Structure formats: structure tokens, C-alpha cells
Amino acid sequence: MAIKSIENLKTTDLGNSDVLVCPVCGKATEMRLFENEDASMVAHFLKKPSQGIAVCPKCAAVFDVNPHYIEEKKNGTVCTLEPPDLSVIVKST
């Protein structure tokens, strides 16, 4: 359900992360990754980085992702998402 809600936002699907342990549920899984760009002129002039969002398919927790990881992923760089790169936005109930 969380993935459907995020897909309805103005986001770009970045695919899945590599397998990591979810900091909320403790299960090993691939997180679904999205990019949410602020399309306002203010964000453009300030060169505001886009927000990365990750969703755990096991527990539906939603995370803010380190912007550096999102830039590497978009550039096609092989990179590994680690639990310190994630900040919990919403925990599932």
C-alpha cells in the first residue's frame, strides 16, 4: 500500500536497491527506490538536491535516502545502500 501511495506522487522510479537489512523490521530485502524532485523555480536556482525515498516491501516502512546515494544511482555508479544511508520517515503499524 505504501508503494502505491508513493507512485501517485510526482516521483521517478529508480528500481530496487541491493539486498540490505531493513532498520525497522530487521528482514533482508531489496528496497524500492524513488526520486522526488522539487520542480519549483526556487529549488532550481538554489540547486536543491532531489529527495530519495525507499520503501521496505516487507513492513512498508518509508525512508529518506542519503542524496549522495541517489546521485550515484542515477549516474549508473555501482553503489551499495547501507542502513546509515536511511532515515525513517514513516514506520508501519
N, CA, C and O atoms as a CHARMM CRD file, in Angstrom:
* protein
*
  372
    1    1 MET  N      0.81300  -1.18400   0.00000 PROA 1      0.00000
    2    1 MET  CA     0.00000   0.00000   0.00000 PROA 1      0.00000
    3    1 MET  C      0.86500   1.26000   0.00000 PROA 1      0.00000
    4    1 MET  O      0.53200   2.22600  -0.68700 PROA 1      0.00000
    5    2 ALA  N      1.95600   1.27300   0.74600 PROA 2      0.00000
    6    2 ALA  CA     2.83200   2.44000   0.77900 PROA 2      0.00000
    7    2 ALA  C      3.43000   2.69400  -0.59800 PROA 2      0.00000
    8    2 ALA  O      3.59500   3.84500  -1.00000 PROA 2      0.00000
    9    3 ILE  N      3.75700   1.62800  -1.32200 PROA 3      0.00000
   10    3 ILE  CA     4.33600   1.80200  -2.65200 PROA 3      0.00000
   11    3 ILE  C      3.32600   2.45400  -3.57900 PROA 3      0.00000
   12    3 ILE  O      3.70300   3.34400  -4.34200 PROA 3      0.00000
   13    4 LYS  N      2.06800   2.05600  -3.55200 PROA 4      0.00000
   14    4 LYS  CA     1.04300   2.68400  -4.38900 PROA 4      0.00000
   15    4 LYS  C      0.90200   4.15800  -4.05900 PROA 4      0.00000
   16    4 LYS  O      0.76700   4.97000  -4.97500 PROA 4      0.00000
   17    5 SER  N      0.92700   4.53400  -2.79300 PROA 5      0.00000
   18    5 SER  CA     0.80300   5.93000  -2.38900 PROA 5      0.00000
   19    5 SER  C      1.96900   6.74800  -2.92700 PROA 5      0.00000
   20    5 SER  O      1.77000   7.87100  -3.38900 PROA 5      0.00000
   21    6 ILE  N      3.17200   6.21000  -2.87600 PROA 6      0.00000
   22    6 ILE  CA     4.34200   6.93100  -3.36000 PROA 6      0.00000
   23    6 ILE  C      4.31200   7.04000  -4.87500 PROA 6      0.00000
   24    6 ILE  O      4.73100   8.06200  -5.41900 PROA 6      0.00000
   25    7 GLU  N      3.82900   6.01600  -5.57400 PROA 7      0.00000
   26    7 GLU  CA     3.75400   6.08300  -7.02600 PROA 7      0.00000
   27    7 GLU  C      2.81400   7.19000  -7.49500 PROA 7      0.00000
   28    7 GLU  O      2.96800   7.69200  -8.60800 PROA 7      0.00000
   29    8 ASN  N      1.84700   7.57900  -6.66900 PROA 8      0.00000
   30    8 ASN  CA     0.91200   8.62700  -7.04100 PROA 8      0.00000
   31    8 ASN  C      1.52000  10.01900  -6.90400 PROA 8      0.00000
   32    8 ASN  O      0.96200  10.97900  -7.43700 PROA 8      0.00000
   33    9 LEU  N      2.64800  10.15900  -6.20600 PROA 9      0.00000
   34    9 LEU  CA     3.33900  11.43600  -6.11600 PROA 9      0.00000
   35    9 LEU  C      4.09700  11.67100  -7.41500 PROA 9      0.00000
   36    9 LEU  O      4.17700  10.77900  -8.26000 PROA 9      0.00000
   37   10 LYS  N      4.65100  12.86800  -7.57700 PROA 10     0.00000
   38   10 LYS  CA     5.46500  13.14600  -8.75500 PROA 10     0.00000
   39   10 LYS  C      6.87300  12.62000  -8.48200 PROA 10     0.00000
   40   10 LYS  O      7.76200  13.35900  -8.05900 PROA 10     0.00000
   41   11 THR  N      7.04700  11.33900  -8.73200 PROA 11     0.00000
   42   11 THR  CA     8.30600  10.68100  -8.45000 PROA 11     0.00000
   43   11 THR  C      8.81100   9.95000  -9.67600 PROA 11     0.00000
   44   11 THR  O      8.07300   9.71200 -10.63200 PROA 11     0.00000
   45   12 THR  N     10.07800   9.60200  -9.62700 PROA 12     0.00000
   46   12 THR  CA    10.69100   8.76500 -10.64900 PROA 12     0.00000
   47   12 THR  C     11.09000   7.46500  -9.97800 PROA 12     0.00000
   48   12 THR  O     11.74500   7.47400  -8.93600 PROA 12     0.00000
   49   13 ASP  N     10.70200   6.36100 -10.56400 PROA 13     0.00000
   50   13 ASP  CA    11.05100   5.05000 -10.02800 PROA 13     0.00000
   51   13 ASP  C     12.50500   4.75800 -10.40100 PROA 13     0.00000
   52   13 ASP  O     12.85700   4.74900 -11.58100 PROA 13     0.00000
   53   14 LEU  N     13.34500   4.52000  -9.39600 PROA 14     0.00000
   54   14 LEU  CA    14.75600   4.22900  -9.62100 PROA 14     0.00000
   55   14 LEU  C     15.06400   2.73800  -9.51700 PROA 14     0.00000
   56   14 LEU  O     16.23000   2.34300  -9.53500 PROA 14     0.00000
   57   15 GLY  N     14.03500   1.91900  -9.41100 PROA 15     0.00000
   58   15 GLY  CA    14.24000   0.48500  -9.31300 PROA 15     0.00000
   59   15 GLY  C     14.46800   0.03800  -7.88200 PROA 15     0.00000
   60   15 GLY  O     13.97900   0.66900  -6.94500 PROA 15     0.00000
   61   16 ASN  N     15.19900  -1.03600  -7.71200 PROA 16     0.00000
   62   16 ASN  CA    15.43700  -1.59800  -6.38500 PROA 16     0.00000
   63   16 ASN  C     16.87400  -1.38700  -5.95400 PROA 16     0.00000
   64   16 ASN  O     17.78000  -1.26200  -6.77800 PROA 16     0.00000
   65   17 SER  N     17.06100  -1.35000  -4.65000 PROA 17     0.00000
   66   17 SER  CA    18.40800  -1.31300  -4.08500 PROA 17     0.00000
   67   17 SER  C     18.96000  -2.72900  -4.09400 PROA 17     0.00000
   68   17 SER  O     18.27400  -3.67300  -4.48600 PROA 17     0.00000
   69   18 ASP  N     20.18400  -2.86400  -3.66500 PROA 18     0.00000
   70   18 ASP  CA    20.71900  -4.19700  -3.41800 PROA 18     0.00000
   71   18 ASP  C     20.08700  -4.71000  -2.11900 PROA 18     0.00000
   72   18 ASP  O     19.37900  -3.96300  -1.44300 PROA 18     0.00000
   73   19 VAL  N     20.32600  -5.93800  -1.77300 PROA 19     0.00000
   74   19 VAL  CA    19.73600  -6.51400  -0.56200 PROA 19     0.00000
   75   19 VAL  C     20.39700  -5.89800   0.67200 PROA 19     0.00000
   76   19 VAL  O     21.62200  -5.84600   0.77300 PROA 19     0.00000
   77   20 LEU  N     19.57300  -5.43700   1.59900 PROA 20     0.00000
   78   20 LEU  CA    20.05000  -4.92800   2.88000 PROA 20     0.00000
   79   20 LEU  C     19.04600  -5.27800   3.95500 PROA 20     0.00000
   80   20 LEU  O     17.91500  -5.66200   3.65800 PROA 20     0.00000
   81   21 VAL  N     19.45500  -5.14600   5.20100 PROA 21     0.00000
   82   21 VAL  CA    18.57700  -5.43400   6.33000 PROA 21     0.00000
   83   21 VAL  C     17.80300  -4.17000   6.66500 PROA 21     0.00000
   84   21 VAL  O     18.40100  -3.12400   6.92100 PROA 21     0.00000
   85   22 CYS  N     16.48000  -4.25700   6.66600 PROA 22     0.00000
   86   22 CYS  CA    15.62300  -3.11700   6.98400 PROA 22     0.00000
   87   22 CYS  C     15.84600  -2.71900   8.44500 PROA 22     0.00000
   88   22 CYS  O     15.77100  -3.57300   9.33000 PROA 22     0.00000
   89   23 PRO  N     16.12000  -1.42900   8.71400 PROA 23     0.00000
   90   23 PRO  CA    16.32100  -0.98800  10.09100 PROA 23     0.00000
   91   23 PRO  C     15.06300  -1.07800  10.95900 PROA 23     0.00000
   92   23 PRO  O     15.16300  -1.04300  12.18500 PROA 23     0.00000
   93   24 VAL  N     13.89000  -1.19200  10.34800 PROA 24     0.00000
   94   24 VAL  CA    12.64600  -1.24000  11.11500 PROA 24     0.00000
   95   24 VAL  C     12.24700  -2.68500  11.43500 PROA 24     0.00000
   96   24 VAL  O     12.03700  -3.02400  12.60000 PROA 24     0.00000
   97   25 CYS  N     12.14300  -3.53300  10.41400 PROA 25     0.00000
   98   25 CYS  CA    11.65700  -4.89800  10.65000 PROA 25     0.00000
   99   25 CYS  C     12.77300  -5.92800  10.80300 PROA 25     0.00000
  100   25 CYS  O     12.53400  -7.03600  11.28300 PROA 25     0.00000
  101   26 GLY  N     13.99700  -5.56700  10.39600 PROA 26     0.00000
  102   26 GLY  CA    15.11900  -6.48200  10.55400 PROA 26     0.00000
  103   26 GLY  C     15.20100  -7.58300   9.50900 PROA 26     0.00000
  104   26 GLY  O     15.99600  -8.51100   9.65900 PROA 26     0.00000
  105   27 LYS  N     14.38900  -7.50200   8.44500 PROA 27     0.00000
  106   27 LYS  CA    14.40000  -8.53500   7.40100 PROA 27     0.00000
  107   27 LYS  C     15.27800  -8.09200   6.22800 PROA 27     0.00000
  108   27 LYS  O     15.30500  -6.91400   5.87300 PROA 27     0.00000
  109   28 ALA  N     15.98800  -9.03800   5.63700 PROA 28     0.00000
  110   28 ALA  CA    16.80800  -8.75500   4.46800 PROA 28     0.00000
  111   28 ALA  C     15.90800  -8.64500   3.24100 PROA 28     0.00000
  112   28 ALA  O     15.10500  -9.53900   2.97400 PROA 28     0.00000
  113   29 THR  N     16.04300  -7.55800   2.50300 PROA 29     0.00000
  114   29 THR  CA    15.18600  -7.33000   1.33800 PROA 29     0.00000
  115   29 THR  C     15.80200  -6.29400   0.41500 PROA 29     0.00000
  116   29 THR  O     16.73400  -5.58700   0.79800 PROA 29     0.00000
  117   30 GLU  N     15.28300  -6.20500  -0.79800 PROA 30     0.00000
  118   30 GLU  CA    15.62000  -5.12400  -1.71700 PROA 30     0.00000
  119   30 GLU  C     14.60000  -4.01800  -1.48700 PROA 30     0.00000
  120   30 GLU  O     13.39500  -4.26900  -1.53000 PROA 30     0.00000
  121   31 MET  N     15.06300  -2.80700  -1.24600 PROA 31     0.00000
  122   31 MET  CA    14.15800  -1.67000  -1.05500 PROA 31     0.00000
  123   31 MET  C     13.76600  -1.12100  -2.42300 PROA 31     0.00000
  124   31 MET  O     14.57400  -1.11400  -3.35100 PROA 31     0.00000
  125   32 ARG  N     12.52900  -0.66500  -2.54200 PROA 32     0.00000
  126   32 ARG  CA    12.07200   0.01900  -3.76000 PROA 32     0.00000
  127   32 ARG  C     12.49000   1.47700  -3.63800 PROA 32     0.00000
  128   32 ARG  O     12.21900   2.10200  -2.61200 PROA 32     0.00000
  129   33 LEU  N     13.13900   2.03700  -4.65000 PROA 33     0.00000
  130   33 LEU  CA    13.68300   3.39200  -4.59900 PROA 33     0.00000
  131   33 LEU  C     12.93900   4.33800  -5.53200 PROA 33     0.00000
  132   33 LEU  O     12.58300   3.98300  -6.65600 PROA 33     0.00000
  133   34 PHE  N     12.71400   5.55600  -5.03600 PROA 34     0.00000
  134   34 PHE  CA    12.05700   6.60300  -5.80900 PROA 34     0.00000
  135   34 PHE  C     12.82400   7.90300  -5.63000 PROA 34     0.00000
  136   34 PHE  O     13.53200   8.09100  -4.64000 PROA 34     0.00000
  137   35 GLU  N     12.67600   8.79700  -6.59900 PROA 35     0.00000
  138   35 GLU  CA    13.24200  10.14000  -6.50400 PROA 35     0.00000
  139   35 GLU  C     12.09600  11.13200  -6.60700 PROA 35     0.00000
  140   35 GLU  O     11.27000  11.04400  -7.51600 PROA 35     0.00000
  141   36 ASN  N     12.04700  12.07100  -5.67800 PROA 36     0.00000
  142   36 ASN  CA    11.03400  13.11500  -5.67500 PROA 36     0.00000
  143   36 ASN  C     11.73500  14.44700  -5.90000 PROA 36     0.00000
  144   36 ASN  O     12.44500  14.93800  -5.02300 PROA 36     0.00000
  145   37 GLU  N     11.53300  15.02900  -7.07600 PROA 37     0.00000
  146   37 GLU  CA    12.20000  16.29200  -7.38700 PROA 37     0.00000
  147   37 GLU  C     11.25400  17.45400  -7.16700 PROA 37     0.00000
  148   37 GLU  O     10.08300  17.40200  -7.54100 PROA 37     0.00000
  149   38 ASP  N     11.77500  18.49700  -6.55800 PROA 38     0.00000
  150   38 ASP  CA    11.02700  19.73800  -6.38300 PROA 38     0.00000
  151   38 ASP  C     11.20500  20.53000  -7.67500 PROA 38     0.00000
  152   38 ASP  O     12.31200  20.97500  -7.97800 PROA 38     0.00000
  153   39 ALA  N     10.13800  20.70800  -8.43100 PROA 39     0.00000
  154   39 ALA  CA    10.21400  21.35300  -9.74100 PROA 39     0.00000
  155   39 ALA  C     10.03900  22.86800  -9.67600 PROA 39     0.00000
  156   39 ALA  O      9.91400  23.51400 -10.71600 PROA 39     0.00000
  157   40 SER  N     10.02900  23.44100  -8.48600 PROA 40     0.00000
  158   40 SER  CA     9.82600  24.88600  -8.37000 PROA 40     0.00000
  159   40 SER  C     11.06200  25.64500  -8.85700 PROA 40     0.00000
  160   40 SER  O     12.16800  25.10400  -8.86900 PROA 40     0.00000
  161   41 MET  N     10.86500  26.88800  -9.25200 PROA 41     0.00000
  162   41 MET  CA    11.96600  27.74500  -9.70300 PROA 41     0.00000
  163   41 MET  C     12.95500  27.99400  -8.57100 PROA 41     0.00000
  164   41 MET  O     14.16200  28.05500  -8.80500 PROA 41     0.00000
  165   42 VAL  N     12.45200  28.13800  -7.34600 PROA 42     0.00000
  166   42 VAL  CA    13.32800  28.38300  -6.19900 PROA 42     0.00000
  167   42 VAL  C     14.29600  27.21600  -6.03400 PROA 42     0.00000
  168   42 VAL  O     15.49400  27.42600  -5.84500 PROA 42     0.00000
  169   43 ALA  N     13.78700  25.99600  -6.10400 PROA 43     0.00000
  170   43 ALA  CA    14.64200  24.81200  -5.98000 PROA 43     0.00000
  171   43 ALA  C     15.66000  24.76300  -7.11600 PROA 43     0.00000
  172   43 ALA  O     16.81000  24.37500  -6.91000 PROA 43     0.00000
  173   44 HSD  N     15.23200  25.15800  -8.31300 PROA 44     0.00000
  174   44 HSD  CA    16.13400  25.15600  -9.46800 PROA 44     0.00000
  175   44 HSD  C     17.28900  26.13300  -9.25100 PROA 44     0.00000
  176   44 HSD  O     18.44700  25.78100  -9.47400 PROA 44     0.00000
  177   45 PHE  N     16.98100  27.35700  -8.81900 PROA 45     0.00000
  178   45 PHE  CA    18.02300  28.36200  -8.62700 PROA 45     0.00000
  179   45 PHE  C     18.93500  28.03900  -7.44900 PROA 45     0.00000
  180   45 PHE  O     20.12100  28.36800  -7.47700 PROA 45     0.00000
  181   46 LEU  N     18.39900  27.40700  -6.42800 PROA 46     0.00000
  182   46 LEU  CA    19.20500  27.04800  -5.26200 PROA 46     0.00000
  183   46 LEU  C     19.93200  25.71700  -5.45300 PROA 46     0.00000
  184   46 LEU  O     20.70500  25.29000  -4.59600 PROA 46     0.00000
  185   47 LYS  N     19.66800  25.06200  -6.60400 PROA 47     0.00000
  186   47 LYS  CA    20.24300  23.74800  -6.90100 PROA 47     0.00000
  187   47 LYS  C     19.98300  22.76100  -5.76400 PROA 47     0.00000
  188   47 LYS  O     20.87200  22.03500  -5.31800 PROA 47     0.00000
  189   48 LYS  N     18.74400  22.76700  -5.32200 PROA 48     0.00000
  190   48 LYS  CA    18.32000  21.86600  -4.24700 PROA 48     0.00000
  191   48 LYS  C     18.35800  20.42000  -4.74000 PROA 48     0.00000
  192   48 LYS  O     17.78400  20.10800  -5.78300 PROA 48     0.00000
  193   49 PRO  N     19.02900  19.53500  -3.99800 PROA 49     0.00000
  194   49 PRO  CA    19.07100  18.13500  -4.44100 PROA 49     0.00000
  195   49 PRO  C     17.69900  17.49000  -4.32800 PROA 49     0.00000
  196   49 PRO  O     16.87600  17.87700  -3.49900 PROA 49     0.00000
  197   50 SER  N     17.47300  16.50200  -5.17800 PROA 50     0.00000
  198   50 SER  CA    16.20300  15.79100  -5.12000 PROA 50     0.00000
  199   50 SER  C     16.17600  14.89000  -3.89000 PROA 50     0.00000
  200   50 SER  O     17.21800  14.52100  -3.34900 PROA 50     0.00000
  201   51 GLN  N     14.97500  14.54600  -3.46300 PROA 51     0.00000
  202   51 GLN  CA    14.80700  13.69200  -2.29300 PROA 51     0.00000
  203   51 GLN  C     14.69300  12.24800  -2.74300 PROA 51     0.00000
  204   51 GLN  O     13.93000  11.92900  -3.65500 PROA 51     0.00000
  205   52 GLY  N     15.45100  11.38200  -2.10100 PROA 52     0.00000
  206   52 GLY  CA    15.36300   9.95900  -2.36700 PROA 52     0.00000
  207   52 GLY  C     14.46400   9.30800  -1.33400 PROA 52     0.00000
  208   52 GLY  O     14.52600   9.63300  -0.14800 PROA 52     0.00000
  209   53 ILE  N     13.62700   8.38500  -1.79000 PROA 53     0.00000
  210   53 ILE  CA    12.68500   7.69300  -0.91200 PROA 53     0.00000
  211   53 ILE  C     12.86800   6.19700  -1.13000 PROA 53     0.00000
  212   53 ILE  O     12.96400   5.73500  -2.26600 PROA 53     0.00000
  213   54 ALA  N     12.91500   5.44600  -0.03700 PROA 54     0.00000
  214   54 ALA  CA    12.99800   3.98500  -0.11200 PROA 54     0.00000
  215   54 ALA  C     11.83300   3.39600   0.66800 PROA 54     0.00000
  216   54 ALA  O     11.44200   3.92300   1.70900 PROA 54     0.00000
  217   55 VAL  N     11.28400   2.30800   0.16100 PROA 55     0.00000
  218   55 VAL  CA    10.16800   1.62800   0.82200 PROA 55     0.00000
  219   55 VAL  C     10.54000   0.16700   1.02800 PROA 55     0.00000
  220   55 VAL  O     10.96900  -0.51300   0.09700 PROA 55     0.00000
  221   56 CYS  N     10.37100  -0.30700   2.25600 PROA 56     0.00000
  222   56 CYS  CA    10.60700  -1.71900   2.55800 PROA 56     0.00000
  223   56 CYS  C      9.36600  -2.51300   2.15100 PROA 56     0.00000
  224   56 CYS  O      8.27900  -2.23500   2.66000 PROA 56     0.00000
  225   57 PRO  N      9.49100  -3.48800   1.25500 PROA 57     0.00000
  226   57 PRO  CA     8.33200  -4.26700   0.84200 PROA 57     0.00000
  227   57 PRO  C      7.84600  -5.24000   1.91700 PROA 57     0.00000
  228   57 PRO  O      6.72700  -5.74500   1.82800 PROA 57     0.00000
  229   58 LYS  N      8.66200  -5.50500   2.91900 PROA 58     0.00000
  230   58 LYS  CA     8.28800  -6.44300   3.97700 PROA 58     0.00000
  231   58 LYS  C      7.40800  -5.79500   5.03700 PROA 58     0.00000
  232   58 LYS  O      6.44200  -6.40500   5.49700 PROA 58     0.00000
  233   59 CYS  N      7.73800  -4.53700   5.43900 PROA 59     0.00000
  234   59 CYS  CA     6.98500  -3.90000   6.53200 PROA 59     0.00000
  235   59 CYS  C      6.35800  -2.56800   6.13300 PROA 59     0.00000
  236   59 CYS  O      5.67300  -1.95000   6.94800 PROA 59     0.00000
  237   60 ALA  N      6.57400  -2.10900   4.90100 PROA 60     0.00000
  238   60 ALA  CA     6.02300  -0.86100   4.36700 PROA 60     0.00000
  239   60 ALA  C      6.57100   0.38100   5.04900 PROA 60     0.00000
  240   60 ALA  O      5.94700   1.44000   4.97500 PROA 60     0.00000
  241   61 ALA  N      7.72100   0.28500   5.71400 PROA 61     0.00000
  242   61 ALA  CA     8.35600   1.47400   6.28000 PROA 61     0.00000
  243   61 ALA  C      8.88800   2.33700   5.14300 PROA 61     0.00000
  244   61 ALA  O      9.33800   1.81600   4.12200 PROA 61     0.00000
  245   62 VAL  N      8.83700   3.65400   5.31700 PROA 62     0.00000
  246   62 VAL  CA     9.28800   4.59800   4.30100 PROA 62     0.00000
  247   62 VAL  C     10.49400   5.35100   4.85700 PROA 62     0.00000
  248   62 VAL  O     10.48000   5.81300   5.99800 PROA 62     0.00000
  249   63 PHE  N     11.53400   5.46900   4.03500 PROA 63     0.00000
  250   63 PHE  CA    12.78800   6.07400   4.45800 PROA 63     0.00000
  251   63 PHE  C     13.19900   7.21400   3.53300 PROA 63     0.00000
  252   63 PHE  O     12.92500   7.19200   2.33300 PROA 63     0.00000
  253   64 ASP  N     13.85800   8.20500   4.11400 PROA 64     0.00000
  254   64 ASP  CA    14.55700   9.23800   3.36300 PROA 64     0.00000
  255   64 ASP  C     15.93800   8.65600   3.07500 PROA 64     0.00000
  256   64 ASP  O     16.56000   8.07500   3.96400 PROA 64     0.00000
  257   65 VAL  N     16.42600   8.80800   1.83700 PROA 65     0.00000
  258   65 VAL  CA    17.69800   8.21100   1.44000 PROA 65     0.00000
  259   65 VAL  C     18.74900   9.30600   1.28200 PROA 65     0.00000
  260   65 VAL  O     18.45200  10.40500   0.81400 PROA 65     0.00000
  261   66 ASN  N     19.96200   8.99500   1.67400 PROA 66     0.00000
  262   66 ASN  CA    21.09800   9.90300   1.53100 PROA 66     0.00000
  263   66 ASN  C     21.15600  10.40400   0.07900 PROA 66     0.00000
  264   66 ASN  O     21.20400   9.59000  -0.84300 PROA 66     0.00000
  265   67 PRO  N     21.15200  11.72600  -0.13900 PROA 67     0.00000
  266   67 PRO  CA    21.16200  12.27200  -1.50600 PROA 67     0.00000
  267   67 PRO  C     22.37200  11.81500  -2.33100 PROA 67     0.00000
  268   67 PRO  O     22.26500  11.66800  -3.54900 PROA 67     0.00000
  269   68 HSD  N     23.49900  11.59200  -1.69300 PROA 68     0.00000
  270   68 HSD  CA    24.69600  11.12800  -2.39800 PROA 68     0.00000
  271   68 HSD  C     24.43500   9.77100  -3.05800 PROA 68     0.00000
  272   68 HSD  O     24.85300   9.54400  -4.19300 PROA 68     0.00000
  273   69 TYR  N     23.74900   8.87600  -2.35700 PROA 69     0.00000
  274   69 TYR  CA    23.42900   7.55700  -2.91100 PROA 69     0.00000
  275   69 TYR  C     22.52100   7.70600  -4.13500 PROA 69     0.00000
  276   69 TYR  O     22.72700   7.03600  -5.14800 PROA 69     0.00000
  277   70 ILE  N     21.52400   8.57800  -4.04200 PROA 70     0.00000
  278   70 ILE  CA    20.58600   8.77600  -5.16100 PROA 70     0.00000
  279   70 ILE  C     21.32900   9.29500  -6.38500 PROA 70     0.00000
  280   70 ILE  O     21.07600   8.82600  -7.49400 PROA 70     0.00000
  281   71 GLU  N     22.23700  10.24900  -6.21400 PROA 71     0.00000
  282   71 GLU  CA    23.00200  10.78300  -7.34700 PROA 71     0.00000
  283   71 GLU  C     23.85400   9.68900  -7.98300 PROA 71     0.00000
  284   71 GLU  O     23.92100   9.58800  -9.20800 PROA 71     0.00000
  285   72 GLU  N     24.50800   8.86500  -7.15300 PROA 72     0.00000
  286   72 GLU  CA    25.30800   7.76300  -7.69500 PROA 72     0.00000
  287   72 GLU  C     24.44000   6.77800  -8.47500 PROA 72     0.00000
  288   72 GLU  O     24.82000   6.32700  -9.55500 PROA 72     0.00000
  289   73 LYS  N     23.27600   6.44900  -7.92300 PROA 73     0.00000
  290   73 LYS  CA    22.34700   5.51300  -8.57000 PROA 73     0.00000
  291   73 LYS  C     21.89200   6.06500  -9.92700 PROA 73     0.00000
  292   73 LYS  O     21.84800   5.32900 -10.91300 PROA 73     0.00000
  293   74 LYS  N     21.55400   7.35500  -9.97500 PROA 74     0.00000
  294   74 LYS  CA    21.11400   7.97500 -11.22900 PROA 74     0.00000
  295   74 LYS  C     22.22800   8.00200 -12.27500 PROA 74     0.00000
  296   74 LYS  O     21.96300   7.88900 -13.47200 PROA 74     0.00000
  297   75 ASN  N     23.47000   8.15100 -11.82200 PROA 75     0.00000
  298   75 ASN  CA    24.60600   8.20500 -12.74200 PROA 75     0.00000
  299   75 ASN  C     25.07000   6.81900 -13.19200 PROA 75     0.00000
  300   75 ASN  O     25.98900   6.70300 -14.00300 PROA 75     0.00000
  301   76 GLY  N     24.43500   5.77200 -12.66500 PROA 76     0.00000
  302   76 GLY  CA    24.78100   4.42200 -13.06000 PROA 76     0.00000
  303   76 GLY  C     25.98500   3.85800 -12.32700 PROA 76     0.00000
  304   76 GLY  O     26.50400   2.80400 -12.69500 PROA 76     0.00000
  305   77 THR  N     26.43400   4.55800 -11.28600 PROA 77     0.00000
  306   77 THR  CA    27.56300   4.08500 -10.49800 PROA 77     0.00000
  307   77 THR  C     27.12800   2.89100  -9.64800 PROA 77     0.00000
  308   77 THR  O     26.03900   2.89600  -9.07500 PROA 77     0.00000
  309   78 VAL  N     27.97300   1.88400  -9.56900 PROA 78     0.00000
  310   78 VAL  CA    27.68100   0.74300  -8.70300 PROA 78     0.00000
  311   78 VAL  C     27.87700   1.21300  -7.27000 PROA 78     0.00000
  312   78 VAL  O     28.98200   1.58600  -6.87700 PROA 78     0.00000
  313   79 CYS  N     26.81600   1.19500  -6.50200 PROA 79     0.00000
  314   79 CYS  CA    26.86900   1.67500  -5.12800 PROA 79     0.00000
  315   79 CYS  C     26.00900   0.77200  -4.25000 PROA 79     0.00000
  316   79 CYS  O     25.09100   0.10500  -4.72600 PROA 79     0.00000
  317   80 THR  N     26.32400   0.76500  -2.97300 PROA 80     0.00000
  318   80 THR  CA    25.62600  -0.09900  -2.02900 PROA 80     0.00000
  319   80 THR  C     24.87000   0.76100  -1.02400 PROA 80     0.00000
  320   80 THR  O     25.44900   1.63600  -0.38000 PROA 80     0.00000
  321   81 LEU  N     23.58200   0.50500  -0.89700 PROA 81     0.00000
  322   81 LEU  CA    22.77200   1.19900   0.09700 PROA 81     0.00000
  323   81 LEU  C     22.99300   0.51300   1.44100 PROA 81     0.00000
  324   81 LEU  O     22.85800  -0.70600   1.55500 PROA 81     0.00000
  325   82 GLU  N     23.33000   1.29800   2.44900 PROA 82     0.00000
  326   82 GLU  CA    23.59200   0.78700   3.79100 PROA 82     0.00000
  327   82 GLU  C     22.56600   1.38700   4.76100 PROA 82     0.00000
  328   82 GLU  O     22.04800   2.47400   4.50500 PROA 82     0.00000
  329   83 PRO  N     22.26400   0.70000   5.86900 PROA 83     0.00000
  330   83 PRO  CA    21.31200   1.24900   6.84500 PROA 83     0.00000
  331   83 PRO  C     21.61900   2.68500   7.29600 PROA 83     0.00000
  332   83 PRO  O     20.67200   3.43900   7.52400 PROA 83     0.00000
  333   84 PRO  N     22.89500   3.11200   7.43900 PROA 84     0.00000
  334   84 PRO  CA    23.13800   4.51800   7.81400 PROA 84     0.00000
  335   84 PRO  C     22.69300   5.53100   6.74800 PROA 84     0.00000
  336   84 PRO  O     22.54900   6.71700   7.04500 PROA 84     0.00000
  337   85 ASP  N     22.47500   5.06600   5.50900 PROA 85     0.00000
  338   85 ASP  CA    22.00200   5.95200   4.43700 PROA 85     0.00000
  339   85 ASP  C     20.49900   6.21300   4.52800 PROA 85     0.00000
  340   85 ASP  O     19.96500   7.02300   3.77000 PROA 85     0.00000
  341   86 LEU  N     19.81800   5.53500   5.44800 PROA 86     0.00000
  342   86 LEU  CA    18.35800   5.62500   5.56800 PROA 86     0.00000
  343   86 LEU  C     17.93600   6.33100   6.84600 PROA 86     0.00000
  344   86 LEU  O     18.48100   6.07200   7.91900 PROA 86     0.00000
  345   87 SER  N     16.96000   7.22700   6.72400 PROA 87     0.00000
  346   87 SER  CA    16.32800   7.87200   7.87900 PROA 87     0.00000
  347   87 SER  C     14.83600   7.57100   7.81500 PROA 87     0.00000
  348   87 SER  O     14.19000   7.83200   6.79900 PROA 87     0.00000
  349   88 VAL  N     14.29400   7.03000   8.88200 PROA 88     0.00000
  350   88 VAL  CA    12.88600   6.63400   8.88300 PROA 88     0.00000
  351   88 VAL  C     11.98600   7.86000   8.76700 PROA 88     0.00000
  352   88 VAL  O     12.13000   8.82600   9.51600 PROA 88     0.00000
  353   89 ILE  N     11.05400   7.80200   7.81400 PROA 89     0.00000
  354   89 ILE  CA    10.02600   8.83900   7.66900 PROA 89     0.00000
  355   89 ILE  C      8.73600   8.33000   8.27900 PROA 89     0.00000
  356   89 ILE  O      8.10200   9.02600   9.07200 PROA 89     0.00000
  357   90 VAL  N      8.33800   7.10200   7.90600 PROA 90     0.00000
  358   90 VAL  CA     7.09100   6.50300   8.39700 PROA 90     0.00000
  359   90 VAL  C      7.36100   5.04900   8.75200 PROA 90     0.00000
  360   90 VAL  O      7.88500   4.28800   7.93800 PROA 90     0.00000
  361   91 LYS  N      7.00100   4.66900   9.96700 PROA 91     0.00000
  362   91 LYS  CA     7.04400   3.25800  10.35300 PROA 91     0.00000
  363   91 LYS  C      5.66100   2.68200  10.14300 PROA 91     0.00000
  364   91 LYS  O      4.65800   3.35200  10.38700 PROA 91     0.00000
  365   92 SER  N      5.60700   1.45000   9.69400 PROA 92     0.00000
  366   92 SER  CA     4.31500   0.79700   9.53300 PROA 92     0.00000
  367   92 SER  C      3.76200   0.44000  10.91900 PROA 92     0.00000
  368   92 SER  O      4.50700   0.29500  11.88800 PROA 92     0.00000
  369   93 THR  N      2.46200   0.30600  10.97800 PROA 93     0.00000
  370   93 THR  CA     1.84300  -0.00900  12.26700 PROA 93     0.00000
  371   93 THR  C      1.47700  -1.47000  12.36300 PROA 93     0.00000
  372   93 THR  O      0.94500  -1.90700  13.38300 PROA 93     0.00000
